[in-house]
């Protein structure tokens, strides 16, 4: 079912400059119905990013720029022109009185003011000027030729390393120069005005098109078009599914969908399709070879070193694929080139990570077929769009409808050309896990979290209400009831369907809320067309957020006497203020002699913790705290308890874990939690 409302770049739309732009981020917020369609640059994320062969760089920097400009390129993979002579331009600054007759230096740049915004959005006049340039006979003919050539059998062509997915015979030298210039502009974040100055300065050597023309050219070449969807002005929902596609206002905040007296959305969400970018990976032989990591991976019994050792993945390999309830005749990951990936939905705070401030939510794909050494590198991640904010979405599912549709297509198979074997094959891919912090996963799974009587997403442990009216699930209840941590009532994958059916069976809103609150489930999760996810056991807890930015930070505040009003009661775990001042200063002094490769600069955590990241908390707790806190507690048992957690964290961070280590780790974690609850409950 097609749910998209796409603003594609086509010949029929070229007359409307609003549909095109020359800017530059992966996904742009669209205010008041005016999409800043700068996705022409991101439409070629894989085209302009270095998936090709590595290039040799000059060994030494040229000392005199007048003699040669063959200096190391600031962008990896770009070649510099070692013969270009820039002496004329170094000697002659841009000014109105420059001799235009001899060198034909246009006064176009004479009025340039550096104090003005360098990357301002092009005016309507500029857009029409770009459009004129695009429609000039040479450009129009070239774009038409490229579009026709793309319809030919791709197996007949050799591919250029700079442009995966584009046959080299279809590209002229001018096309390749344009792509290199565009890659430089994206990688170095060159403002539009500066880019145009560069075009003009090197016009005697290169004919570089405007960003507007290059974006359209690359859109034609890559066949990658952004898809625009109406969304709430506060990003509560996207109007994508059947329930909301005809809605006039947001069902969460009641904000109007349309600009007053128009049928244009007040805000739009840009989705960058995944399938074309996955297909491009198979047009480069080195990339294809690297993607075979999953296929070549050998599981060693009794060891866990990668996601392909997980029980969930190994069970999928024995299971037939199911799409929209229909069972396919093949199994998950049975193909040589089948792609395994996870989708990350973690929001980030803008403006110095201020809590409560505006945020945005990127939809980021991590491909597990890459070797683990490189799979988290920025160049190997794929951003599918950014949910604009200013708050996190209320209904995550509505923003993931396009992705869910693509997952269904990938599960059935997408015809793709393999440059290594020079033949087409059916490319398939499956989502293994969703990733994110606790809040992001709650939205993905559509659960109530700490607002439910069963707040845990993995088990059905019953919680009690804490002082701030949130539910907290201790193993030992105040009335002496307790849960056996080795025999908790676990949720199952079918729990979501069963609870959703119960909610739909009742008619009143109050009854629906009571069921949701009791079970902790509000409805079906965000992704569901392909049965590759296990909602109960296949949603890993985020190690970074859960421990480094939550447990450790809260423990430190507890030892400072600053955690939710808890004092030491009958116990005495609070470290005095004067000692914390010493610990904070010793932290600052210690990292001065530690190489930056291990940890960034750490501040005085007694005075200010706002700039402590997960990396900072992890390094401080595992490597500095055992030394800095030694002898600071009044009772040795608190220090020993802290050191147990240090050993647990170090064990979890090993590259390989054996089954016996995992069993021991489970026992150590249970023991640590029980001891913690014992110390805390002794307060009362």
C-alpha positions as CSV (number, residue, x, y, z in Angstrom):
1,X,0.0,0.0,0.0
2,X,1.5,3.3,-1.0
3,X,1.3,5.9,1.8
4,X,3.8,8.4,0.5
5,X,3.3,11.9,-0.6
6,X,6.5,12.5,-2.4
7,X,7.8,15.7,-3.9
8,X,10.1,14.2,-6.5
9,X,12.4,16.2,-8.8
10,X,11.1,15.6,-12.3
11,X,10.9,17.5,-15.5
12,X,7.2,18.3,-14.9
13,X,8.1,20.0,-11.6
14,X,11.2,21.9,-12.7
15,X,9.1,25.0,-13.4
16,X,8.3,25.4,-9.7
17,X,11.5,26.5,-7.9
18,X,10.0,25.7,-4.5
19,X,10.6,22.0,-5.2
20,X,14.3,22.5,-5.4
21,X,17.1,24.0,-3.3
22,X,20.8,24.1,-3.0
23,X,21.3,23.7,0.8
24,X,22.7,20.9,2.6
25,X,21.5,18.6,5.4
26,X,20.1,15.1,5.3
27,X,16.6,15.9,6.4
28,X,15.2,19.4,6.6
29,X,12.3,20.7,8.8
30,X,9.6,22.2,6.7
31,X,7.8,25.1,8.2
32,X,4.5,26.5,6.9
33,X,4.3,24.3,3.9
34,X,7.6,25.4,2.3
35,X,9.9,22.3,2.1
36,X,13.5,23.3,1.9
37,X,14.2,20.5,-0.5
38,X,17.9,20.4,0.1
39,X,17.8,16.6,-0.1
40,X,19.3,16.7,-3.5
41,X,22.6,16.7,-1.6
42,X,21.5,13.9,0.7
43,X,19.9,12.0,-2.1
44,X,23.4,11.1,-3.1
45,X,24.7,10.3,0.3
46,X,26.1,7.1,-1.0
47,X,27.1,8.6,-4.3
48,X,29.2,11.4,-2.8
49,X,30.6,9.6,0.2
50,X,33.7,7.5,-0.2
51,X,32.7,3.9,-0.9
52,X,35.2,3.7,-3.7
53,X,38.9,3.0,-4.0
54,X,41.3,4.9,-1.8
55,X,43.5,7.5,-3.4
56,X,47.2,8.2,-2.8
57,X,47.8,11.6,-1.2
58,X,51.0,13.7,-1.7
59,X,53.6,12.9,0.9
60,X,54.6,16.5,1.7
61,X,52.6,19.7,2.0
62,X,53.7,22.3,-0.6
63,X,55.4,25.2,1.2
64,X,54.8,27.9,-1.4
65,X,51.2,28.0,-2.7
66,X,52.3,30.2,-5.6
67,X,54.3,27.3,-7.0
68,X,51.8,24.6,-6.7
69,X,48.4,24.0,-5.1
70,X,48.8,20.3,-4.8
71,X,48.4,20.3,-1.1
72,X,46.8,17.5,0.8
73,X,43.1,17.6,0.3
74,X,41.1,18.3,3.4
75,X,38.6,15.6,2.3
76,X,39.6,12.0,2.1
77,X,39.3,10.6,-1.4
78,X,39.5,14.0,-3.2
79,X,42.3,14.6,-5.7
80,X,44.0,18.0,-5.8
81,X,45.1,19.7,-9.0
82,X,48.9,19.9,-8.6
83,X,49.3,22.1,-11.7
84,X,46.8,24.9,-11.0
85,X,48.5,28.2,-10.7
86,X,46.7,30.6,-8.3
87,X,49.3,33.4,-8.1
88,X,47.1,35.8,-10.1
89,X,44.3,35.4,-7.6
90,X,46.5,35.5,-4.5
91,X,47.9,38.8,-5.7
92,X,44.6,40.4,-6.5
93,X,41.9,40.5,-3.8
94,X,38.3,40.7,-4.7
95,X,37.4,44.4,-5.2
96,X,35.4,46.6,-7.5
97,X,38.5,48.2,-9.1
98,X,40.0,44.9,-10.3
99,X,41.0,44.9,-14.0
100,X,38.1,43.1,-15.5
101,X,39.3,43.6,-19.1
102,X,42.4,41.6,-18.8
103,X,41.2,38.8,-16.6
104,X,37.4,39.3,-17.0
105,X,37.0,39.4,-13.3
106,X,33.4,40.0,-12.8
107,X,32.1,42.6,-10.3
108,X,29.7,39.9,-9.2
109,X,31.6,39.5,-5.9
110,X,32.4,43.2,-5.4
111,X,29.5,43.8,-3.1
112,X,30.1,40.6,-1.1
113,X,29.8,41.3,2.7
114,X,31.3,38.7,5.0
115,X,29.0,39.8,7.8
116,X,26.0,38.7,5.9
117,X,24.7,35.2,6.2
118,X,26.9,33.1,3.9
119,X,24.5,30.2,3.6
120,X,21.2,32.1,3.2
121,X,18.4,30.4,1.3
122,X,18.4,31.5,-2.3
123,X,15.9,34.2,-3.2
124,X,13.2,33.6,-5.8
125,X,15.3,35.7,-8.2
126,X,18.3,33.5,-7.7
127,X,16.2,30.3,-8.0
128,X,14.9,31.4,-11.4
129,X,18.4,32.3,-12.4
130,X,19.5,28.7,-11.5
131,X,16.5,27.3,-13.2
132,X,17.4,29.2,-16.4
133,X,20.9,27.8,-16.2
134,X,19.5,24.3,-15.8
135,X,17.2,24.7,-18.8
136,X,20.0,26.0,-21.1
137,X,20.4,23.7,-24.1
138,X,23.6,21.9,-23.0
139,X,22.4,21.2,-19.5
140,X,19.0,20.1,-20.6
141,X,20.4,17.8,-23.3
142,X,22.9,16.3,-20.8
143,X,20.3,15.6,-18.2
144,X,18.1,14.0,-20.8
145,X,20.9,11.8,-22.0
146,X,21.7,10.7,-18.4
147,X,18.1,9.9,-17.7
148,X,17.8,7.8,-20.9
149,X,21.1,5.9,-20.2
150,X,19.9,5.0,-16.7
151,X,17.2,2.9,-18.3
152,X,19.7,0.6,-20.0
153,X,20.9,-2.7,-18.7
154,X,23.3,-1.9,-15.9
155,X,25.2,-5.1,-16.3
156,X,26.8,-3.7,-19.5
157,X,28.8,-1.0,-17.7
158,X,31.9,-0.5,-15.5
159,X,31.4,1.7,-12.4
160,X,33.4,4.7,-11.2
161,X,34.7,4.5,-7.6
162,X,33.5,8.0,-6.8
163,X,30.0,7.3,-8.0
164,X,28.8,3.8,-7.0
165,X,25.7,2.8,-8.9
166,X,26.5,5.0,-11.9
167,X,28.1,3.4,-15.0
168,X,31.4,5.2,-15.8
169,X,30.5,5.3,-19.5
170,X,27.6,7.6,-18.7
171,X,29.7,10.2,-17.0
172,X,31.7,12.9,-18.7
173,X,34.7,14.6,-17.1
174,X,32.5,17.6,-16.4
175,X,30.0,15.3,-14.5
176,X,32.9,13.8,-12.4
177,X,34.2,17.3,-11.6
178,X,30.7,18.4,-10.5
179,X,30.5,15.3,-8.2
180,X,33.9,16.0,-6.7
181,X,33.0,19.6,-6.1
182,X,29.7,18.6,-4.5
183,X,31.5,16.1,-2.3
184,X,33.9,18.8,-1.1
185,X,31.0,21.2,-0.4
186,X,29.2,18.6,1.7
187,X,32.2,17.3,3.6
188,X,33.6,20.8,4.3
189,X,30.2,22.4,4.8
190,X,31.1,25.2,2.3
191,X,28.6,28.0,2.3
192,X,26.7,28.5,-1.0
193,X,28.3,32.0,-1.6
194,X,31.8,30.6,-1.0
195,X,31.1,27.7,-3.3
196,X,30.1,30.1,-6.1
197,X,33.3,32.0,-5.5
198,X,35.2,28.8,-5.9
199,X,33.5,28.1,-9.2
200,X,34.3,31.5,-10.5
201,X,37.9,31.5,-9.3
202,X,38.7,28.2,-11.2
203,X,36.6,28.9,-14.2
204,X,39.8,28.9,-16.4
205,X,40.4,25.3,-15.4
206,X,37.0,23.8,-14.6
207,X,33.4,24.3,-15.6
208,X,31.6,23.5,-12.3
209,X,27.9,23.8,-12.4
210,X,25.9,25.5,-9.7
211,X,24.8,23.6,-6.6
212,X,21.2,23.7,-8.0
213,X,22.2,22.1,-11.3
214,X,24.5,19.5,-9.6
215,X,21.7,18.5,-7.1
216,X,19.3,17.9,-10.0
217,X,21.9,16.0,-12.0
218,X,22.7,13.8,-9.0
219,X,19.0,13.2,-8.4
220,X,18.7,12.0,-12.0
221,X,21.8,9.8,-11.7
222,X,21.0,8.2,-8.3
223,X,17.2,7.8,-8.7
224,X,17.0,8.6,-5.0
225,X,14.2,11.0,-4.3
226,X,13.1,12.3,-0.8
227,X,9.6,11.6,0.3
228,X,7.7,14.4,2.1
229,X,5.0,13.6,4.6
230,X,2.7,16.0,6.4
231,X,3.3,16.0,10.2
232,X,2.1,17.8,13.3
233,X,3.7,21.2,13.8
234,X,4.9,19.9,17.2
235,X,5.9,16.5,15.6
236,X,3.4,14.5,17.7
237,X,2.4,12.4,14.7
238,X,2.9,12.1,10.9
239,X,-0.2,11.9,8.7
240,X,0.9,8.7,7.0
241,X,-1.4,5.8,7.9
242,X,-5.0,5.2,7.0
243,X,-6.2,6.4,10.4
244,X,-4.6,9.9,10.1
245,X,-4.2,10.6,6.3
246,X,-7.4,12.6,6.2
247,X,-7.1,14.2,9.7
248,X,-7.6,17.9,9.9
249,X,-5.8,18.3,13.2
250,X,-3.3,16.5,15.4
251,X,-5.0,13.8,17.6
252,X,-2.6,14.5,20.4
253,X,-2.3,18.3,20.7
254,X,-5.2,19.4,18.5
255,X,-2.9,21.7,16.5
256,X,-4.3,22.4,13.0
257,X,-2.7,20.4,10.2
258,X,-3.0,23.1,7.5
259,X,-1.9,26.7,7.0
260,X,-4.9,28.9,7.4
261,X,-7.1,29.0,4.3
262,X,-4.9,26.6,2.4
263,X,-4.3,22.8,2.0
264,X,-0.6,23.1,2.7
265,X,0.8,21.4,5.8
266,X,2.3,23.6,8.5
267,X,5.2,21.2,8.8
268,X,6.5,18.2,6.8
269,X,8.8,15.3,7.6
270,X,11.4,14.2,5.0
271,X,12.1,10.5,4.6
272,X,15.2,9.4,2.6
273,X,14.5,5.9,1.1
274,X,16.8,3.1,2.1
275,X,16.5,0.6,-0.7
276,X,18.3,2.6,-3.4
277,X,21.2,3.2,-1.0
278,X,21.5,-0.5,-0.2
279,X,21.4,-1.3,-3.9
280,X,24.3,1.2,-4.6
281,X,26.5,-0.8,-2.1
282,X,26.7,-3.6,-4.7
283,X,28.2,-1.5,-7.4
284,X,31.6,-1.5,-5.8
285,X,33.7,-4.7,-5.5
286,X,35.4,-3.7,-2.3
287,X,32.2,-2.8,-0.7
288,X,30.6,-6.1,-1.8
289,X,33.5,-8.0,-0.3
290,X,33.2,-6.1,3.0
291,X,29.5,-6.8,3.2
292,X,30.2,-10.6,3.1
293,X,31.3,-10.4,6.8
294,X,27.9,-11.8,8.0
295,X,27.9,-14.6,5.4
296,X,31.5,-15.6,6.3
297,X,31.0,-15.3,10.1
298,X,31.5,-18.6,12.0
299,X,29.7,-19.1,15.2
300,X,31.8,-20.7,18.0
301,X,29.7,-22.8,20.4
302,X,29.7,-21.3,23.9
303,X,31.0,-17.9,22.8
304,X,29.3,-14.5,22.1
305,X,31.4,-12.1,20.1
306,X,28.9,-10.4,17.7
307,X,25.1,-10.0,17.1
308,X,25.4,-13.1,14.9
309,X,26.0,-15.2,18.0
310,X,22.8,-14.0,19.5
311,X,20.0,-16.5,20.2
312,X,17.5,-14.2,18.3
313,X,19.6,-14.2,15.1
314,X,20.3,-17.9,15.2
315,X,16.6,-18.7,15.7
316,X,15.7,-16.5,12.7
317,X,18.1,-18.4,10.5
318,X,15.9,-21.5,11.2
319,X,12.6,-19.7,10.6
320,X,10.8,-19.0,7.3
321,X,10.2,-15.3,6.5
322,X,6.7,-14.0,7.2
323,X,5.5,-10.7,5.6
324,X,2.0,-9.3,6.3
325,X,1.1,-12.7,7.7
326,X,2.1,-14.6,4.6
327,X,4.9,-17.2,4.9
328,X,7.6,-17.1,2.3
329,X,9.3,-20.3,0.9
330,X,12.7,-19.1,2.2
331,X,14.3,-18.5,5.6
332,X,15.7,-15.4,7.2
333,X,19.3,-14.7,6.2
334,X,19.4,-17.7,3.8
335,X,20.9,-15.5,1.0
336,X,24.6,-14.7,0.6
337,X,23.9,-11.0,0.5
338,X,21.0,-10.7,2.9
339,X,21.4,-7.5,5.0
340,X,21.0,-7.5,8.8
341,X,20.4,-4.1,10.3
342,X,19.0,-2.3,13.4
343,X,17.2,1.0,13.6
344,X,18.1,3.6,16.2
345,X,15.5,6.1,17.4
346,X,17.3,8.0,20.1
347,X,16.5,11.7,20.4
348,X,19.1,14.3,21.0
349,X,19.0,17.6,22.8
350,X,19.8,20.8,20.9
351,X,21.7,23.8,22.3
352,X,24.3,22.4,24.8
353,X,22.2,19.4,25.8
354,X,19.9,21.4,28.0
355,X,17.3,19.2,29.6
356,X,13.8,20.3,28.7
357,X,15.0,22.2,25.7
358,X,14.2,21.5,22.0
359,X,15.2,18.1,20.6
360,X,15.1,16.2,17.3
361,X,15.0,12.5,16.6
362,X,17.1,11.1,13.8
363,X,16.1,7.7,12.3
364,X,19.5,6.0,11.9
365,X,20.2,2.6,10.4
366,X,23.2,0.5,11.5
367,X,24.1,-2.3,9.1
368,X,25.6,-5.4,10.8
369,X,27.0,-6.8,7.5
370,X,29.9,-4.4,7.9
371,X,32.8,-5.7,10.0
372,X,32.4,-4.5,13.7
373,X,35.5,-2.3,13.4
374,X,33.7,0.0,11.0
375,X,30.0,-0.6,11.2
376,X,29.5,2.3,13.7
377,X,31.6,4.8,11.6
378,X,29.6,7.7,10.4
379,X,30.2,6.9,6.7
380,X,28.6,3.4,7.2
381,X,25.5,4.5,9.0
382,X,22.4,5.5,7.0
383,X,20.1,8.3,8.2
384,X,16.6,7.8,7.0
385,X,15.4,11.2,8.1
386,X,15.1,13.5,11.2
387,X,11.8,13.9,13.1
388,X,12.1,17.6,13.6
389,X,10.8,18.3,17.1
390,X,10.7,20.5,19.1
391,X,9.7,17.5,21.3
392,X,10.0,13.7,20.8
393,X,7.1,12.3,18.8
394,X,4.0,11.0,20.6
395,X,3.3,8.3,18.1
396,X,6.6,7.0,16.8
397,X,4.8,4.4,14.6
398,X,3.4,7.1,12.3
399,X,6.9,8.3,11.4
400,X,8.1,4.8,10.7
401,X,5.4,3.8,8.2
402,X,7.7,4.4,5.2
403,X,10.5,2.4,6.7
404,X,8.1,-0.4,7.6
405,X,6.9,-0.5,4.0
406,X,10.5,-0.7,2.7
407,X,11.2,-3.5,5.2
408,X,8.3,-5.4,3.6
409,X,9.8,-4.9,0.2
410,X,13.2,-6.0,1.3
411,X,11.8,-9.1,2.9
412,X,10.2,-10.1,-0.4
413,X,13.3,-9.2,-2.4
414,X,14.4,-6.3,-4.5
415,X,16.1,-6.8,-7.9
416,X,19.7,-5.6,-7.6
417,X,22.8,-5.7,-9.8
418,X,26.0,-7.3,-8.4
419,X,29.1,-5.8,-9.9
420,X,31.3,-8.7,-8.8
421,X,29.3,-11.5,-10.4
422,X,27.9,-9.2,-13.2
423,X,24.3,-10.4,-12.7
424,X,21.1,-9.4,-10.9
425,X,20.0,-11.0,-7.7
426,X,17.2,-10.5,-5.1
427,X,18.5,-8.3,-2.3
428,X,16.8,-9.0,1.0
429,X,17.2,-7.3,4.4
430,X,15.7,-7.7,7.8
431,X,15.5,-5.6,11.0
432,X,17.2,-7.5,13.9
433,X,16.8,-5.0,16.7
434,X,15.4,-1.5,17.5
435,X,18.0,0.6,19.5
436,X,17.6,3.6,21.7
437,X,17.3,4.8,25.3
438,X,14.5,3.7,27.6
439,X,12.2,6.5,26.4
440,X,12.8,5.9,22.7
441,X,12.1,2.1,23.1
442,X,8.9,2.8,25.1
443,X,7.6,4.9,22.2
444,X,8.7,2.2,19.7
445,X,7.1,-0.7,21.6
446,X,4.0,1.5,22.5
447,X,4.3,0.7,26.2
448,X,3.5,2.9,29.2
449,X,6.9,2.4,30.9
450,X,7.1,3.9,34.4
451,X,3.4,5.0,34.1
452,X,2.2,1.3,34.1
453,X,1.8,-1.2,36.8
454,X,4.1,-3.5,34.8
455,X,6.7,-1.0,33.8
456,X,9.4,-3.4,32.5
457,X,9.4,-4.2,28.8
458,X,11.0,-7.6,29.4
459,X,9.0,-9.1,32.3
460,X,5.6,-8.8,34.1
461,X,7.0,-7.9,37.5
462,X,4.5,-5.8,39.5
463,X,5.6,-2.3,40.6
464,X,4.7,-0.1,43.5
465,X,4.2,3.7,43.5
466,X,7.1,5.7,44.7
467,X,7.0,9.2,46.2
468,X,6.9,11.0,42.9
469,X,3.8,8.9,41.7
470,X,5.8,6.8,39.3
471,X,5.9,3.0,39.4
472,X,9.1,1.4,40.7
473,X,9.6,-2.4,40.6
474,X,11.9,-3.6,43.4
475,X,12.7,-7.2,44.0
476,X,11.8,-6.8,47.7
477,X,8.5,-5.1,48.4
478,X,8.0,-3.1,51.7
479,X,5.4,-5.6,52.8
480,X,8.1,-8.4,52.6
481,X,6.8,-9.8,49.3
482,X,9.6,-10.6,46.9
483,X,10.4,-11.7,43.4
484,X,12.8,-14.4,42.6
485,X,15.2,-12.7,40.1
486,X,16.0,-16.1,38.5
487,X,12.3,-16.9,37.8
488,X,10.6,-13.7,36.8
489,X,7.3,-13.8,34.8
490,X,8.7,-13.0,31.4
491,X,6.8,-11.3,28.6
492,X,6.4,-13.0,25.2
493,X,6.3,-11.8,21.7
494,X,2.6,-12.5,21.5
495,X,1.9,-10.5,24.7
496,X,1.5,-7.3,22.5
497,X,-1.1,-8.9,20.3
498,X,-3.1,-10.4,23.2
499,X,-3.2,-7.1,25.1
500,X,-4.1,-5.1,22.0
501,X,-7.0,-7.5,21.3
502,X,-8.2,-6.9,24.9
503,X,-8.0,-3.2,24.5
504,X,-9.9,-3.2,21.2
505,X,-12.6,-5.5,22.7
506,X,-13.8,-2.9,25.2
507,X,-15.7,0.2,24.2
508,X,-15.0,2.9,26.8
509,X,-11.9,5.0,27.0
510,X,-11.6,4.4,30.7
511,X,-11.7,0.6,30.3
512,X,-9.0,0.8,27.6
513,X,-6.8,2.9,29.8
514,X,-7.2,0.5,32.8
515,X,-6.1,-2.5,30.6
516,X,-3.2,-0.5,29.2
517,X,-2.1,0.6,32.7
518,X,-2.3,-2.9,34.2
519,X,-0.4,-4.7,31.5
520,X,1.8,-1.7,30.6
521,X,1.0,-2.1,26.8
522,X,-0.9,0.5,24.9
523,X,-1.0,-1.2,21.5
524,X,1.1,-2.8,18.7
525,X,4.7,-1.6,18.3
526,X,5.9,0.7,15.5
527,X,7.2,-2.1,13.1
528,X,5.2,-5.2,12.4
529,X,4.8,-6.0,8.7
530,X,7.9,-8.4,8.8
531,X,8.1,-10.9,11.7
532,X,11.8,-10.5,12.2
533,X,11.5,-8.7,15.6
534,X,10.9,-10.3,19.0
535,X,9.2,-7.6,21.0
536,X,9.9,-9.3,24.3
537,X,13.5,-10.7,24.0
538,X,14.8,-9.0,20.9
539,X,14.9,-5.4,22.2
540,X,18.2,-5.0,23.9
541,X,18.7,-2.6,26.8
542,X,20.9,0.2,25.9
543,X,24.1,-0.3,27.9
544,X,25.3,3.3,27.5
545,X,22.0,5.0,28.7
546,X,21.1,2.4,31.3
547,X,24.4,2.2,33.1
548,X,26.7,5.0,32.1
549,X,24.1,7.8,32.0
550,X,21.7,6.5,34.5
551,X,22.9,4.0,37.2
552,X,26.4,5.4,37.6
553,X,25.2,9.0,37.6
554,X,22.5,8.3,40.2
555,X,24.9,6.3,42.4
556,X,27.3,9.3,42.5
557,X,24.4,11.6,43.4
558,X,23.3,9.2,46.0
559,X,26.8,9.2,47.6
560,X,26.7,13.0,47.4
561,X,23.3,13.0,49.3
562,X,21.6,14.6,46.2
563,X,19.5,11.7,44.9
564,X,15.7,12.4,45.1
565,X,15.9,13.5,48.7
566,X,17.2,10.2,50.0
567,X,19.6,10.6,52.9
568,X,21.6,7.8,54.5
569,X,19.1,7.1,57.2
570,X,20.5,4.4,59.5
571,X,23.3,3.8,57.0
572,X,26.2,6.2,56.3
573,X,27.1,6.0,52.6
574,X,27.1,9.8,52.0
575,X,30.7,11.1,51.5
576,X,31.2,14.5,53.1
577,X,31.2,17.7,51.0
578,X,34.8,18.6,51.7
579,X,35.9,15.2,50.4
580,X,33.9,15.5,47.2
581,X,35.6,18.9,46.6
582,X,38.9,17.0,46.8
583,X,37.7,14.2,44.5
584,X,36.5,16.7,42.0
585,X,39.8,18.5,41.9
586,X,41.7,15.2,41.7
587,X,39.6,14.2,38.8
588,X,40.5,17.3,36.9
589,X,44.2,16.9,37.7
590,X,44.3,13.2,36.8
591,X,43.0,13.5,33.2
592,X,45.7,16.1,32.4
593,X,48.2,13.3,32.1
594,X,45.9,10.8,30.3
595,X,46.0,10.8,26.4
596,X,42.9,12.1,24.7
597,X,42.6,8.8,22.9
598,X,41.3,7.3,26.2
599,X,39.0,10.0,27.4
600,X,38.2,13.7,26.8
601,X,38.8,16.3,29.4
602,X,36.7,15.8,32.5
603,X,35.5,18.6,34.7
604,X,35.0,18.9,38.5
605,X,32.0,16.6,39.0
606,X,31.3,18.1,42.4
607,X,30.8,21.6,40.8
608,X,29.3,20.7,37.4
609,X,28.2,17.4,35.9
610,X,26.3,18.8,32.9
611,X,29.2,18.2,30.4
612,X,29.8,14.6,31.6
613,X,28.9,12.3,28.7
614,X,28.5,8.5,28.8
615,X,32.2,8.2,27.9
616,X,33.2,10.5,30.7
617,X,31.1,8.7,33.3
618,X,32.3,5.3,32.1
619,X,36.0,6.2,32.3
620,X,35.6,8.0,35.7
621,X,33.7,5.1,37.3
622,X,35.8,2.2,35.9
623,X,39.3,3.6,36.1
624,X,39.3,6.6,38.4
625,X,36.6,5.9,41.1
626,X,38.3,2.8,42.5
627,X,41.3,5.0,43.3
628,X,39.6,8.3,44.1
629,X,36.9,6.8,46.4
630,X,39.2,4.4,48.2
631,X,39.0,5.2,52.0
632,X,36.3,7.9,51.4
633,X,33.3,5.8,52.6
634,X,32.8,5.4,56.3
635,X,32.1,1.7,55.8
636,X,34.2,-0.6,53.6
637,X,31.1,-2.5,52.4
638,X,30.0,0.5,50.2
639,X,33.3,0.6,48.6
640,X,33.3,-3.1,48.0
641,X,29.8,-2.8,46.5
642,X,31.0,-0.2,44.1
643,X,34.0,-2.3,43.0
644,X,31.6,-5.2,42.3
645,X,29.8,-3.0,39.8
646,X,33.1,-1.9,38.3
647,X,34.0,-5.6,37.6
648,X,30.5,-6.2,36.1
649,X,31.0,-3.3,33.7
650,X,34.4,-4.4,32.6
651,X,33.2,-7.9,32.0
652,X,30.3,-6.7,29.9
653,X,32.7,-4.6,27.8
654,X,34.9,-7.6,26.8
655,X,34.9,-8.3,23.0
656,X,34.1,-12.0,23.6
657,X,32.1,-13.6,26.4
658,X,32.0,-17.3,27.1
659,X,28.8,-19.0,28.3
660,X,30.3,-19.7,31.7
661,X,31.2,-16.0,32.0
662,X,27.6,-15.0,31.1
663,X,26.2,-17.3,33.8
664,X,28.6,-15.9,36.4
665,X,27.7,-12.4,35.2
666,X,24.0,-13.1,35.8
667,X,24.8,-14.2,39.3
668,X,27.0,-11.1,40.0
669,X,24.3,-8.7,38.7
670,X,21.6,-10.3,40.9
671,X,23.8,-10.2,43.9
672,X,24.7,-6.6,43.3
673,X,21.0,-5.5,43.0
674,X,20.0,-7.4,46.1
675,X,22.8,-5.8,48.1
676,X,21.8,-2.4,46.8
677,X,18.2,-2.9,47.8
678,X,19.2,-4.1,51.2
679,X,21.3,-1.0,51.9
680,X,18.6,1.4,50.6
681,X,15.7,-0.3,52.4
682,X,17.6,-0.1,55.7
683,X,17.0,3.7,55.5
684,X,13.4,3.1,56.8
